[in-house]
Amino acid sequence: MANQNTCQIAVTNRQQVFKVPKGELLLMAMEKVNQHAIRVGCRGGGCGLCKVKVLQGDYQTKRMSKAHISEEEAALGFALACRLTPLSDLELESDHFQLKKQQIQQAI
Amino acid sequence: MRKGVMRPGHVQIRVLDLDEAVKHYVELIGLIETGRDNQGRVYLKGWTEVDKYSVILREADEPGMDFMGFKCVDEATLDTLAADVRELGIEVKEIPAGDLPDCGRRMQFVAPTGHTFELYATKEQTGKWGISDVNPEAWPRGLKGMKATRFDHCLLYGDDLEGNLKLFETLGFGLAEQVLDPEGNKAALFLTASMKEHDIAFIKHEEKNKFHHASFYLDTWEDVLRAADLITMTNTSLDIGPTRHGLTHGQTIYFFDPSGNRSEVFCGGSYFYPDHKTITWKVEELGKAIFYHTRELNERFLTALT
């Protein structure tokens, strides 16, 4: 760990590494240090643009839209970066947002 | 041709945390809380609106829009319009009076884009908030935050815009503005049942039933600037603005509620009479159509949806 007050975030798919203050929500902390390794959307756990998969490290999350993070996915390490607070250094993949085109077609 | 739909009457928005949402819509946007029901839903209105409520907040696992309702001139119109919608092959469900508190029966249907709409004609009228309807003062004291005057419209994203155009023309809406691609396909529809440039708008998108924003009206550009100041003072998630739209020429700022649903406050904008020719924007100029000053699309505006 770099030091007690920061967490190092390694975004493997973008080959980017940056540090954020401990205890802050990851996405907004990333914006404050002018990094762009994760897409920024609503910042409220709703739109899913900042969906990541945590490969290593500890974190906690606030409530996120079930449309983007199911319980199964949460158990596999998927989370929305705007709802995620790192508790240690993290290694993660960004760019996991996908359109839900398979939604049930309405009868037209 | 007008067929008795008057105005956007209400929108039910799903939120992840009710208390945080109430703070956003009441303390920041400045809506008035007018009730709660036994399901825990919260009812809100802008201070100039005469009906008891126009925004309903419901706590859920997934943010977005449950439905949007339009108020019609009378009960007979509901039956006429329901019959017209059924003629299009769209199923219409009649929901009895009282299902929403203080609201009459509602005719509900799912549009070709997957969004749920409803028509109703009766809702308790409590009058404008804080002022009398006899010798009224200019505005009430005690308004909060941005002091939004009314729920104005929604912008929704969905796939079958041609189907929705047919549906809304059947309901008597006019097409005030549109975006066309080089092949002449509709990429956006700005539809109105009134003199406003839009009461409901749609943008083409691969998914069905997506919510882009609910919009609230302010009186002046100075109010939009003040709204921007409040967004910063409250550390609220900003999308873009203050700026001007090409489409409708309204002056606007976009931001997000704590569950990621986008809110807009805006002022100004063009007007529409039924004899007006539809204004067309070409998709090649979509940047200017949406953000008139930067003339650049902000990717988030097109992709951050609930």
HADDOCK unambig.tbl for C-alpha pairs under 7 A between the chains (distance, minus, plus):
assign (segid A and resid 41 and name CA) (segid B and resid 300 and name CA) 5.78 0.50 0.50
assign (segid A and resid 41 and name CA) (segid B and resid 304 and name CA) 5.29 0.50 0.50
assign (segid A and resid 42 and name CA) (segid B and resid 237 and name CA) 6.84 0.50 0.50
assign (segid A and resid 42 and name CA) (segid B and resid 256 and name CA) 5.95 0.50 0.50
assign (segid A and resid 42 and name CA) (segid B and resid 260 and name CA) 4.77 0.50 0.50
assign (segid A and resid 42 and name CA) (segid B and resid 304 and name CA) 6.26 0.50 0.50
assign (segid A and resid 43 and name CA) (segid B and resid 237 and name CA) 6.32 0.50 0.50
assign (segid A and resid 43 and name CA) (segid B and resid 260 and name CA) 6.35 0.50 0.50
assign (segid A and resid 44 and name CA) (segid B and resid 258 and name CA) 5.03 0.50 0.50
assign (segid A and resid 44 and name CA) (segid B and resid 259 and name CA) 4.62 0.50 0.50
assign (segid A and resid 44 and name CA) (segid B and resid 260 and name CA) 4.21 0.50 0.50
assign (segid A and resid 45 and name CA) (segid B and resid 259 and name CA) 5.83 0.50 0.50
assign (segid A and resid 45 and name CA) (segid B and resid 260 and name CA) 5.86 0.50 0.50
assign (segid A and resid 46 and name CA) (segid B and resid 63 and name CA) 5.88 0.50 0.50
assign (segid A and resid 46 and name CA) (segid B and resid 259 and name CA) 5.46 0.50 0.50
assign (segid A and resid 46 and name CA) (segid B and resid 260 and name CA) 4.32 0.50 0.50
assign (segid A and resid 46 and name CA) (segid B and resid 261 and name CA) 6.71 0.50 0.50
assign (segid A and resid 46 and name CA) (segid B and resid 306 and name CA) 5.77 0.50 0.50
assign (segid A and resid 47 and name CA) (segid B and resid 260 and name CA) 6.20 0.50 0.50
assign (segid A and resid 47 and name CA) (segid B and resid 304 and name CA) 5.19 0.50 0.50
assign (segid A and resid 47 and name CA) (segid B and resid 305 and name CA) 5.12 0.50 0.50
assign (segid A and resid 47 and name CA) (segid B and resid 306 and name CA) 5.17 0.50 0.50
assign (segid A and resid 49 and name CA) (segid B and resid 304 and name CA) 6.70 0.50 0.50
assign (segid A and resid 63 and name CA) (segid B and resid 16 and name CA) 6.89 0.50 0.50
assign (segid A and resid 65 and name CA) (segid B and resid 61 and name CA) 5.77 0.50 0.50
assign (segid A and resid 65 and name CA) (segid B and resid 62 and name CA) 4.42 0.50 0.50
assign (segid A and resid 65 and name CA) (segid B and resid 63 and name CA) 6.38 0.50 0.50
assign (segid A and resid 66 and name CA) (segid B and resid 61 and name CA) 5.60 0.50 0.50
assign (segid A and resid 66 and name CA) (segid B and resid 62 and name CA) 5.32 0.50 0.50
assign (segid A and resid 67 and name CA) (segid B and resid 62 and name CA) 5.91 0.50 0.50
assign (segid A and resid 100 and name CA) (segid B and resid 207 and name CA) 6.28 0.50 0.50
assign (segid A and resid 101 and name CA) (segid B and resid 206 and name CA) 6.44 0.50 0.50
assign (segid A and resid 101 and name CA) (segid B and resid 207 and name CA) 5.12 0.50 0.50
assign (segid A and resid 106 and name CA) (segid B and resid 114 and name CA) 6.21 0.50 0.50
assign (segid A and resid 108 and name CA) (segid B and resid 90 and name CA) 6.98 0.50 0.50
assign (segid A and resid 108 and name CA) (segid B and resid 112 and name CA) 5.96 0.50 0.50
